[in-house]
Amino acid sequence: MSKKADFSKKILTTLSGKKAVSLPELRAALAPKAKAALPAETYAVTRSIKNLAETGLIETLEAGQGSFARLTQKGRQKLSSLRLDNSNSLSDPNWDGKWRIVLLDLPESRKQEREALRYLLKKAGFILLKNSAWVSPFPFEFLFENIKDDFGLTSELMIIVTNQIDTITETELRTRYGMM
């Protein structure tokens, strides 16, 4: 991974869960020893911030107290995708006997969000069961709870965790996931 990509990921991670972070604080978090930082590293951090803002993943704001950065909705989606790229660190490969069912109901007017969520569901190992119902044995429900909260999907996204489904469906799902 290139230094710029590495800084971009660190910036997105640093901004996650926060309303905004001052740019000096953000730079200090990436290069704690700012005086010892190489000019190339300082430039890479500055350039990464600029690139993230230009691509719409973060936005920079000016306030009386200085300059701040915060994640955009697009940035939250990208961060969720990056976390799934490291999926081996997100879940235990041993099945805990519970099924995760995600019901997704976004209208056509929100097609881009719907497609992004479908991508994340597929990336997390969910299988489309019926129309807007996705199922998985993997414990990614916390990720989708965060997505639901971050995007305000109060009625459009429902997460169900259960250890009971009908025998025929469970047999089919176990077969599809190679658990037989």
Number of C-alpha atoms within 10 A of each C-alpha: 5 7 12 18 13 13 20 21 18 17 23 22 18 17 21 18 13 11 10 19 19 18 18 12 13 20 17 12 14 17 17 12 10 14 8 8 13 12 11 9 16 15 13 18 24 15 15 21 24 16 15 19 18 11 11 14 21 24 18 19 14 10 9 5 7 10 14 18 23 24 28 17 15 15 22 22 20 18 19 19 19 14 17 19 13 10 15 10 10 16 13 12 11 9 12 11 10 16 21 19 21 23 20 19 16 18 10 9 8 10 11 11 17 17 12 14 20 18 13 19 21 14 14 23 17 22 20 17 15 9 9 13 16 20 22 24 24 20 19 19 18 11 16 19 14 14 17 17 12 14 12 11 15 9 11 13 19 16 18 12 15 12 11 10 11 7 9 9 11 14 14 13 19 14 11 11 14 8 11 9
